Each structure stands twice: as structure tokens, then as C-alpha cells.
């Protein structure tokens, strides 16, 4: 069982998807403590110098799915970071579809 699971699904324009990936790239480039604005809140993460990456592309049922996943260990003295409410107007996220059976411990971008 995971200590923390956060999943957000919503429709994005290409620009919004690019902005999300740019923010993630900046956080990865800088390392240390990163904060990502996810629309419904801000997610704070500690990003180490080394991490594991995985890229998956799947074509099925007339859709292309692109997943980018990064994993790294949590240091023993630092608990998992929980999303905090945004100070600006919060947007609702669409709940995850039940039964997909996918691990969501990822920073993922999906293209449909």
C-alpha cells in the first residue's frame, strides 16, 4: 500500500500540457524542493540529483498514450509531501476511472 497517492485527470490544451511539462522540467533541473501548481492545489516534492525514468508509448483503440514516469526514494527523515490547496481559484479534477489497474506513482503527461 502506498503512503500517498495523488491522481488528477483533466482535459488540457497543448499549451497547458506544455506549461505543465515546462514546470516539471524546471523542478527537475533545479532539484531540491520543487513545487508544482496542479490547478487544484500545489504539490511539493523533494527532487534528488539521481532518479529513475521511464517513457512508455502505447497505441490502442485509436488513441496514443504517452506516459513519462520518474521514481526516486524518499529519504528516511522526510515524509511524503501531500498536495496543499491552491491559493488561487481551485479547479475540480475528474476522479480516476475505477479498475484501470495502473500505478499512478508518476509524473505523467498524456496525449490523446
Secondary structure as a PSIPRED ss2 file (coil, helix, strand):
# PSIPRED VFORMAT (PSIPRED V4.0)

   1 X C   1.000  0.000  0.000
   2 X C   1.000  0.000  0.000
   3 X C   1.000  0.000  0.000
   4 X C   1.000  0.000  0.000
   5 X C   1.000  0.000  0.000
   6 X C   1.000  0.000  0.000
   7 X C   1.000  0.000  0.000
   8 X C   1.000  0.000  0.000
   9 X E   0.000  0.000  1.000
  10 X C   1.000  0.000  0.000
  11 X C   1.000  0.000  0.000
  12 X C   1.000  0.000  0.000
  13 X C   1.000  0.000  0.000
  14 X H   0.000  1.000  0.000
  15 X H   0.000  1.000  0.000
  16 X H   0.000  1.000  0.000
  17 X H   0.000  1.000  0.000
  18 X H   0.000  1.000  0.000
  19 X H   0.000  1.000  0.000
  20 X H   0.000  1.000  0.000
  21 X H   0.000  1.000  0.000
  22 X H   0.000  1.000  0.000
  23 X H   0.000  1.000  0.000
  24 X H   0.000  1.000  0.000
  25 X H   0.000  1.000  0.000
  26 X H   0.000  1.000  0.000
  27 X H   0.000  1.000  0.000
  28 X H   0.000  1.000  0.000
  29 X H   0.000  1.000  0.000
  30 X H   0.000  1.000  0.000
  31 X C   1.000  0.000  0.000
  32 X E   0.000  0.000  1.000
  33 X E   0.000  0.000  1.000
  34 X E   0.000  0.000  1.000
  35 X E   0.000  0.000  1.000
  36 X E   0.000  0.000  1.000
  37 X E   0.000  0.000  1.000
  38 X C   1.000  0.000  0.000
  39 X C   1.000  0.000  0.000
  40 X C   1.000  0.000  0.000
  41 X E   0.000  0.000  1.000
  42 X E   0.000  0.000  1.000
  43 X E   0.000  0.000  1.000
  44 X E   0.000  0.000  1.000
  45 X E   0.000  0.000  1.000
  46 X E   0.000  0.000  1.000
  47 X E   0.000  0.000  1.000
  48 X C   1.000  0.000  0.000
  49 X C   1.000  0.000  0.000
  50 X C   1.000  0.000  0.000
  51 X C   1.000  0.000  0.000
  52 X E   0.000  0.000  1.000
  53 X E   0.000  0.000  1.000
  54 X E   0.000  0.000  1.000
  55 X E   0.000  0.000  1.000
  56 X E   0.000  0.000  1.000
  57 X E   0.000  0.000  1.000
  58 X E   0.000  0.000  1.000
  59 X E   0.000  0.000  1.000
  60 X E   0.000  0.000  1.000
  61 X C   1.000  0.000  0.000
  62 X C   1.000  0.000  0.000
  63 X E   0.000  0.000  1.000
  64 X E   0.000  0.000  1.000
  65 X E   0.000  0.000  1.000
  66 X E   0.000  0.000  1.000
  67 X E   0.000  0.000  1.000
  68 X E   0.000  0.000  1.000
  69 X E   0.000  0.000  1.000
  70 X E   0.000  0.000  1.000
  71 X E   0.000  0.000  1.000
  72 X C   1.000  0.000  0.000
  73 X C   1.000  0.000  0.000
  74 X C   1.000  0.000  0.000
  75 X C   1.000  0.000  0.000
  76 X C   1.000  0.000  0.000
  77 X C   1.000  0.000  0.000
  78 X C   1.000  0.000  0.000
  79 X C   1.000  0.000  0.000
  80 X C   1.000  0.000  0.000
  81 X C   1.000  0.000  0.000
  82 X C   1.000  0.000  0.000
  83 X C   1.000  0.000  0.000
  84 X E   0.000  0.000  1.000
  85 X E   0.000  0.000  1.000
  86 X C   1.000  0.000  0.000
  87 X C   1.000  0.000  0.000
  88 X C   1.000  0.000  0.000
  89 X C   1.000  0.000  0.000
  90 X C   1.000  0.000  0.000
  91 X C   1.000  0.000  0.000
  92 X C   1.000  0.000  0.000
  93 X C   1.000  0.000  0.000
  94 X E   0.000  0.000  1.000
  95 X C   1.000  0.000  0.000
  96 X C   1.000  0.000  0.000
  97 X C   1.000  0.000  0.000
  98 X C   1.000  0.000  0.000
  99 X C   1.000  0.000  0.000
 100 X C   1.000  0.000  0.000
 101 X C   1.000  0.000  0.000
 102 X C   1.000  0.000  0.000
 103 X C   1.000  0.000  0.000
 104 X C   1.000  0.000  0.000
 105 X C   1.000  0.000  0.000
 106 X C   1.000  0.000  0.000
 107 X C   1.000  0.000  0.000
 108 X C   1.000  0.000  0.000
 109 X C   1.000  0.000  0.000
 110 X C   1.000  0.000  0.000
 111 X C   1.000  0.000  0.000
 112 X C   1.000  0.000  0.000
